[in-house]
Amino acid sequence: MLTPPGSALVELVAVMDRLRRDCPWDARQTHQSLRPYLLEETYETLDALDRGAAERTDGTGFDIDDVAAGIAAKLKRRHPHVFGDVTVADADEVKRNWDAIKAAERAGSGSGARSALDGVPLAQPALALAAQLQRRAAAAGVPQWVAAAPAGSGASELGSELFALVTKAQAAGLDPELELRQAALAFGDRVRAFEANRQRDEGCGDDRQF
């Protein structure tokens, strides 16, 4: 009996629903908290395309069910406390387990991957790149002093200061890319308000002349 198209999508939704109920990390996520991961996944997708991702060569192609099945399998594999017999104390332990499982997957991929930074898309904006590199390094147990650029490292003083601000944001639990975006949007609002006030004042001046 053929599996109806879209069945894997239904299964993926069921997996996500269960994670929202039974995983302490997933249960506390919101649209806002997931924004940094959306950015990362987008650039990882673009990076995969740049590295030559292609359809199957056996003539079968691939469809949305293949994609959904792959995502569902990854979520089950990385949530053994939900789909296996692992016990966790809290969301922080879930994150540590996820990072450990992901590292083991990289090591066993046969691609020769050795670094926790392997797979980070380098084409993403510099601020997001710095943040993701720092998160990966921290998850791998790299000490924070490594983040400080030594003299002669090739980084300018300004670049080092910007990188240090990323470190500061990470320590505060903030995403620097999103924080800078909010500041930029607020600046845009102030510029528009200034322009509106100037146009109003100029209009009043014209009225007084006549």
C-alpha positions in Angstrom: 0.0 0.0 0.0 1.4 3.4 -1.0 1.9 6.0 1.7 -0.2 9.0 0.9 1.8 12.2 0.0 2.2 14.4 3.1 2.2 11.6 5.6 5.7 12.4 6.8 4.6 16.0 7.4 1.8 14.7 9.6 4.3 12.6 11.6 6.6 15.6 11.9 3.8 17.7 13.4 3.1 14.9 15.9 6.7 14.9 16.9 6.8 18.6 17.4 3.5 18.5 19.4 5.0 15.9 21.7 8.2 17.9 22.2 6.2 20.9 23.2 4.5 18.8 25.8 7.3 16.6 27.1 10.6 18.5 26.5 11.4 21.2 29.1 13.6 23.1 26.5 11.0 23.0 23.7 8.1 23.8 26.1 9.6 27.2 27.1 10.3 28.4 23.5 8.4 31.2 21.9 8.5 32.8 18.4 10.8 35.4 19.8 13.3 33.0 21.4 13.5 31.0 18.2 14.4 33.9 16.0 18.2 33.4 16.3 17.8 29.7 15.2 15.8 30.7 12.2 18.6 33.0 11.1 21.2 30.2 11.6 19.1 27.6 9.8 18.6 29.9 6.8 22.3 30.6 6.3 23.1 26.9 6.8 20.6 26.1 4.0 22.2 28.6 1.8 25.6 27.3 2.6 24.5 23.7 1.7 23.3 25.0 -1.6 26.6 26.7 -2.3 28.4 23.5 -1.5 26.5 21.7 -4.2 23.4 20.3 -2.7 21.4 18.6 -5.4 18.5 16.3 -6.2 19.1 12.6 -6.3 20.9 11.2 -9.3 18.9 8.0 -9.6 16.0 9.7 -11.2 13.7 9.5 -8.1 14.2 13.1 -7.0 13.1 14.0 -3.5 10.0 15.6 -2.1 8.6 17.3 1.0 8.1 14.0 2.7 11.8 13.2 2.5 12.6 16.5 4.1 10.0 16.1 6.8 11.1 12.5 7.6 14.7 13.7 7.9 13.7 16.4 10.3 11.6 14.1 12.4 14.4 11.5 12.6 16.8 14.2 13.7 14.5 15.5 16.4 13.9 12.0 17.8 17.6 11.2 17.8 18.5 14.4 19.6 15.7 14.1 22.2 16.4 10.7 23.9 14.7 12.1 27.1 11.4 12.1 25.1 11.8 9.3 22.6 14.2 7.1 24.6 15.1 6.3 28.2 17.3 9.2 29.1 16.4 11.3 32.2 17.1 15.0 32.3 16.8 17.5 35.2 16.0 20.7 33.2 16.2 22.6 29.9 19.9 23.3 30.4 20.6 19.6 30.5 18.5 19.1 27.4 20.7 21.7 25.6 23.9 20.0 26.8 22.7 16.6 25.6 21.7 18.1 22.2 25.2 19.6 21.7 26.8 16.3 22.7 24.7 14.3 20.3 25.3 16.8 17.5 29.1 16.6 18.1 28.9 12.8 18.0 27.1 13.0 14.7 29.7 15.2 13.3 32.5 12.9 14.5 30.8 9.9 13.0 29.8 11.4 9.7 33.0 10.3 7.9 33.5 13.8 6.6 36.7 14.3 8.7 35.0 16.9 10.8 37.0 17.6 13.9 36.1 21.0 15.1 33.0 22.2 16.9 32.9 25.0 14.4 32.6 22.7 11.4 29.4 23.5 9.5 29.0 27.1 10.6 28.1 29.0 7.5 30.8 31.7 7.0 28.7 33.7 4.5 26.3 34.9 7.2 26.5 38.6 8.4 29.6 39.1 10.6 27.6 39.8 13.8 25.6 36.6 13.5 28.7 34.7 12.5 30.6 35.9 15.6 27.7 34.9 17.8 27.3 31.5 16.3 31.0 30.8 16.5 31.0 31.8 20.2 28.0 29.6 21.0 29.6 26.6 19.3 32.9 27.2 21.1 31.2 27.6 24.5 29.1 24.4 24.0 32.4 22.6 23.2 34.0 23.7 26.4 36.4 26.3 24.9 37.3 28.8 27.6 36.1 32.3 27.2 39.6 33.8 27.2 40.1 32.3 23.7 37.5 34.8 22.4 39.8 37.7 23.2 41.9 38.6 20.1 45.6 38.7 20.9 47.9 41.3 19.5 49.0 40.5 15.9 46.0 38.2 15.4 45.0 40.1 12.2 41.9 41.7 13.9 41.8 45.5 14.1 41.2 47.2 17.4 37.7 48.1 16.3 37.0 44.6 15.1 38.2 43.2 18.5 36.0 45.6 20.3 32.9 44.6 18.3 33.7 40.9 18.9 34.0 41.7 22.6 30.5 43.3 22.5 29.2 40.0 21.0 30.8 38.2 24.0 29.1 40.6 26.3 25.7 40.0 24.7 26.2 36.2 24.9 27.0 36.5 28.6 23.8 38.4 29.1 21.7 35.8 27.2 21.1 38.2 24.3 21.4 37.7 20.6 23.6 40.5 19.3 22.2 40.3 15.7 18.7 40.8 17.0 19.7 43.5 19.5 21.5 45.5 16.8 18.4 45.1 14.6 16.1 46.5 17.3 18.5 49.4 17.8 18.6 50.1 14.1 14.8 50.0 13.8 14.5 52.3 16.8 17.0 54.7 15.0 14.8 54.5 11.9 11.8 55.6 14.0 13.7 58.5 15.4 14.8 59.7 12.0 11.2 59.5 10.6 9.9 61.4 13.6 12.6 64.1 13.1 11.8 64.4 9.4 8.0 64.7 10.2 8.7 67.4 12.8 11.0 69.3 10.4 8.4 69.1 7.6 5.7 70.4 10.0 7.9 73.2 11.1 8.7 74.2 7.5 5.0 74.1 6.7 4.2 76.4 9.5 6.9 78.7 8.3 5.4 78.8 4.9 1.9 79.6 6.3 3.3 82.5 8.3 4.8 84.0 5.2 1.4 84.2 3.5 
